Amino acid sequence: MKPHQQAVIDELRQEGYAIGIFYPFELGEASPRDLEDILVKEGNEAIEILNPEKDHE
């Protein structure tokens, strides 16, 4: 990862975003888009669990 890429990630985290990064060597033959779709689905479920008092629509 290049320094400017890491700087963007750090800035987003400081602003409250949750960031998940997988390096190409970690993905292997897995489709990055397919993994993103799964992460979003699972992430939304985790958000509901982590925010039990929040009214989810």
DSSP file (Angstrom, degrees, kcal/mol; ACC not computed):
  #  RESIDUE AA STRUCTURE BP1 BP2  ACC     N-H-->O    O-->H-N    N-H-->O    O-->H-N    TCO  KAPPA ALPHA  PHI   PSI    X-CA   Y-CA   Z-CA
    1    1 A M              0   0    0      0, 0.0    22,-0.0     0, 0.0     0, 0.0   0.000 360.0 360.0 360.0 136.2    0.0    0.0    0.0
    2    2 A K    >>  -     0   0    0      1,-0.1     4,-2.2     4,-0.0     3,-0.6  -0.480 360.0-113.7 -81.4 152.6    1.3    3.4   -1.0
    3    3 A P  H 3> S+     0   0    0      0, 0.0     4,-2.2     0, 0.0     5,-0.1   0.860 116.1  52.7 -55.2 -39.5    1.6    6.2    1.7
    4    4 A H  H 3> S+     0   0    0      2,-0.2     4,-1.6     1,-0.2     5,-0.1   0.843 108.7  50.9 -68.4 -31.0   -1.1    8.3    0.1
    5    5 A Q  H <> S+     0   0    0     -3,-0.6     4,-2.1     2,-0.2    -1,-0.2   0.922 110.4  48.5 -68.9 -43.9   -3.5    5.4    0.1
    6    6 A Q  H  X S+     0   0    0     -4,-2.2     4,-2.7     1,-0.2    -2,-0.2   0.876 108.1  55.9 -62.2 -37.4   -2.8    4.8    3.8
    7    7 A A  H  X S+     0   0    0     -4,-2.2     4,-2.3    -5,-0.2    -1,-0.2   0.896 106.9  49.0 -62.6 -40.7   -3.3    8.5    4.5
    8    8 A V  H  X S+     0   0    0     -4,-1.6     4,-2.5     2,-0.2    -1,-0.2   0.924 111.8  48.9 -64.6 -44.1   -6.8    8.4    2.9
    9    9 A I  H  X S+     0   0    0     -4,-2.1     4,-2.4     1,-0.2    -2,-0.2   0.929 111.5  49.4 -60.8 -45.6   -7.7    5.3    5.0
   10   10 A D  H  X S+     0   0    0     -4,-2.7     4,-2.3     1,-0.2    -1,-0.2   0.905 110.9  50.2 -60.0 -42.9   -6.4    7.0    8.2
   11   11 A E  H  X S+     0   0    0     -4,-2.3     4,-1.4     2,-0.2    -1,-0.2   0.920 110.1  49.4 -62.7 -44.9   -8.5   10.1    7.4
   12   12 A L  H  <>S+     0   0    0     -4,-2.5     5,-2.4     1,-0.2     3,-0.3   0.911 110.7  50.4 -62.1 -42.4  -11.6    8.2    6.8
   13   13 A R  H ><5S+     0   0    0     -4,-2.4     3,-1.8     1,-0.2    -1,-0.2   0.913 107.4  53.9 -61.6 -42.6  -11.2    6.3   10.1
   14   14 A Q  H 3<5S+     0   0    0     -4,-2.3    -1,-0.2     1,-0.3    -2,-0.2   0.800 105.8  54.2 -62.0 -27.9  -10.7    9.6   11.9
   15   15 A E  T 3<5S-     0   0    0     -4,-1.4    -1,-0.3    -3,-0.3    -2,-0.2   0.428 128.8 -96.5 -87.4   0.8  -14.0   10.7   10.5
   16   16 A G  T < 5S+     0   0    0     -3,-1.8    -3,-0.2     1,-0.3     2,-0.2   0.497  75.4 141.1 103.3   3.9  -15.8    7.7   11.8
   17   17 A Y      < -     0   0    0     -5,-2.4     2,-0.5    -6,-0.2    -1,-0.3  -0.527  49.2-130.2 -78.3 146.4  -15.8    5.3    8.9
   18   18 A A        -     0   0    0     -2,-0.2     2,-0.4     2,-0.0    -1,-0.0  -0.864  29.6-165.9 -93.3 128.7  -15.2    1.6    9.4
   19   19 A I        -     0   0    0     -2,-0.5     2,-0.4     2,-0.0   -10,-0.0  -0.948  15.3-176.6-122.5 133.9  -12.6    0.4    7.0
   20   20 A G        -     0   0    0     -2,-0.4     2,-0.4     2,-0.0    -2,-0.0  -0.989   9.1-175.0-128.9 124.5  -11.7   -3.2    6.0
   21   21 A I        -     0   0    0     -2,-0.4     2,-0.5     2,-0.0    -2,-0.0  -0.963   8.1-171.9-123.2 133.2   -8.8   -3.8    3.6
   22   22 A F        -     0   0    0     -2,-0.4    -2,-0.0    10,-0.0     5,-0.0  -0.993  23.3-130.5-122.0 128.3   -7.6   -7.1    2.1
   23   23 A Y    >>  -     0   0    0     -2,-0.5     4,-1.7     1,-0.1     3,-1.1  -0.393  25.2-111.6 -72.9 152.6   -4.4   -7.2    0.2
   24   24 A P  H 3> S+     0   0    0      0, 0.0     4,-1.7     0, 0.0    -1,-0.1   0.864 118.8  55.8 -53.2 -38.3   -4.4   -8.9   -3.2
   25   25 A F  H 34 S+     0   0    0      1,-0.2     4,-0.1     2,-0.2    -2,-0.0   0.812 106.1  52.1 -67.5 -26.6   -2.3  -11.8   -1.9
   26   26 A E  H <4 S+     0   0    0     -3,-1.1    -1,-0.2     1,-0.2     4,-0.1   0.855 107.3  52.5 -73.8 -35.2   -4.9  -12.4    0.8
   27   27 A L  H >< S+     0   0    0     -4,-1.7     3,-2.5     1,-0.2     2,-0.2   0.839  78.5 172.2 -69.0 -33.5   -7.7  -12.6   -1.8
   28   28 A G  T 3< S-     0   0    0     -4,-1.7    -1,-0.2     1,-0.3    -2,-0.1  -0.433  74.7 -16.2  58.8-123.4   -6.0  -15.1   -3.9
   29   29 A E  T 3  S+     0   0    0     -2,-0.2    -1,-0.3    -4,-0.1     2,-0.1   0.447 107.6 118.6 -91.5  -1.8   -8.5  -16.2   -6.5
   30   30 A A  S <  S-     0   0    0     -3,-2.5     3,-0.0    -4,-0.1    -3,-0.0  -0.387  72.7-111.9 -67.6 141.7  -11.5  -14.7   -4.6
   31   31 A S     >  -     0   0    0      1,-0.2     4,-2.4    -2,-0.1     5,-0.2  -0.610  16.0-146.7 -73.9 123.9  -13.4  -12.0   -6.4
   32   32 A P  H  > S+     0   0    0      0, 0.0     4,-2.5     0, 0.0    -1,-0.2   0.896 100.1  51.2 -57.3 -39.9  -12.9   -8.6   -4.7
   33   33 A R  H  > S+     0   0    0      2,-0.2     4,-2.2     1,-0.2     5,-0.1   0.908 109.3  49.2 -65.4 -42.6  -16.4   -7.6   -5.7
   34   34 A D  H  > S+     0   0    0      2,-0.2     4,-2.0     1,-0.2    -1,-0.2   0.911 111.8  49.2 -63.8 -41.3  -18.0  -10.8   -4.3
   35   35 A L  H  X S+     0   0    0     -4,-2.4     4,-2.8     1,-0.2    -2,-0.2   0.919 109.2  52.6 -63.0 -43.2  -16.1  -10.3   -1.0
   36   36 A E  H  X S+     0   0    0     -4,-2.5     4,-2.4     1,-0.2    -2,-0.2   0.911 107.6  51.9 -58.0 -43.3  -17.2   -6.7   -0.8
   37   37 A D  H  X S+     0   0    0     -4,-2.2     4,-2.0     1,-0.2    -1,-0.2   0.913 112.1  45.6 -60.7 -43.3  -20.8   -7.9   -1.2
   38   38 A I  H  X S+     0   0    0     -4,-2.0     4,-2.9     2,-0.2     5,-0.3   0.908 111.5  52.2 -66.7 -41.8  -20.5  -10.4    1.6
   39   39 A L  H  X S+     0   0    0     -4,-2.8     4,-2.7     1,-0.2    -2,-0.2   0.890 109.4  49.4 -62.7 -39.6  -18.7   -7.9    3.9
   40   40 A V  H  X S+     0   0    0     -4,-2.4     4,-2.5     2,-0.2    -1,-0.2   0.940 113.3  46.4 -64.4 -46.8  -21.5   -5.3    3.4
   41   41 A K  H  X S+     0   0    0     -4,-2.0     4,-1.6     2,-0.2    -2,-0.2   0.951 118.5  40.6 -60.5 -50.7  -24.2   -7.9    4.2
   42   42 A E  H  X S+     0   0    0     -4,-2.9     4,-2.3     1,-0.2    -1,-0.2   0.867 113.5  55.4 -67.4 -35.8  -22.4   -9.3    7.2
   43   43 A G  H  X S+     0   0    0     -4,-2.7     4,-2.5    -5,-0.3    -1,-0.2   0.895 104.8  52.2 -63.9 -40.7  -21.4   -5.8    8.3
   44   44 A N  H  X S+     0   0    0     -4,-2.5     4,-1.7     2,-0.2    -1,-0.2   0.892 110.5  48.5 -63.0 -39.1  -25.0   -4.6    8.3
   45   45 A E  H  X S+     0   0    0     -4,-1.6     4,-1.9     2,-0.2    -2,-0.2   0.909 111.1  50.6 -66.0 -41.3  -26.0   -7.5   10.5
   46   46 A A  H  X S+     0   0    0     -4,-2.3     4,-2.7     1,-0.2    -2,-0.2   0.885 106.4  55.1 -64.1 -38.6  -23.1   -6.7   12.8
   47   47 A I  H  X S+     0   0    0     -4,-2.5     4,-1.3     1,-0.2    -1,-0.2   0.912 107.1  50.4 -61.0 -42.3  -24.1   -3.0   13.0
   48   48 A E  H  < S+     0   0    0     -4,-1.7    -1,-0.2     1,-0.2     3,-0.2   0.904 112.7  46.5 -61.9 -41.1  -27.6   -4.1   14.2
   49   49 A I  H  < S+     0   0    0     -4,-1.9    -2,-0.2     1,-0.2    -1,-0.2   0.897 113.7  47.8 -66.8 -40.3  -26.1   -6.3   16.8
   50   50 A L  H  < S+     0   0    0     -4,-2.7    -1,-0.2     1,-0.3    -2,-0.2   0.627 116.3  44.9 -78.2 -14.2  -23.7   -3.6   18.0
   51   51 A N    ><  +     0   0    0     -4,-1.3     3,-1.3    -3,-0.2    -1,-0.3  -0.541  66.7 161.0-125.0  64.7  -26.4   -1.0   18.1
   52   52 A P  T 3  S+     0   0    0      0, 0.0    -1,-0.1     0, 0.0    -2,-0.1   0.760  74.4  48.8 -63.2 -25.4  -29.3   -2.9   19.9
   53   53 A E  T 3  S+     0   0    0     -3,-0.1     2,-0.2     2,-0.1    -5,-0.0   0.602  87.9 101.6 -90.1 -11.0  -31.2    0.3   20.9
   54   54 A K  S <  S-     0   0    0     -3,-1.3     2,-0.7    -6,-0.2    -3,-0.1  -0.538  78.3-121.0 -76.2 137.1  -31.0    1.9   17.5
   55   55 A D        -     0   0    0     -2,-0.2     2,-0.4     2,-0.0    -1,-0.1  -0.691  30.7-157.9 -78.9 111.7  -34.2    1.7   15.4
   56   56 A H              0   0    0     -2,-0.7    -1,-0.0     1,-0.1    -8,-0.0  -0.785 360.0 360.0 -96.3 134.2  -33.3   -0.1   12.2
   57   57 A E              0   0    0     -2,-0.4    -1,-0.1     0, 0.0    -2,-0.0   0.419 360.0 360.0 -92.0 360.0  -35.4    0.4    9.1
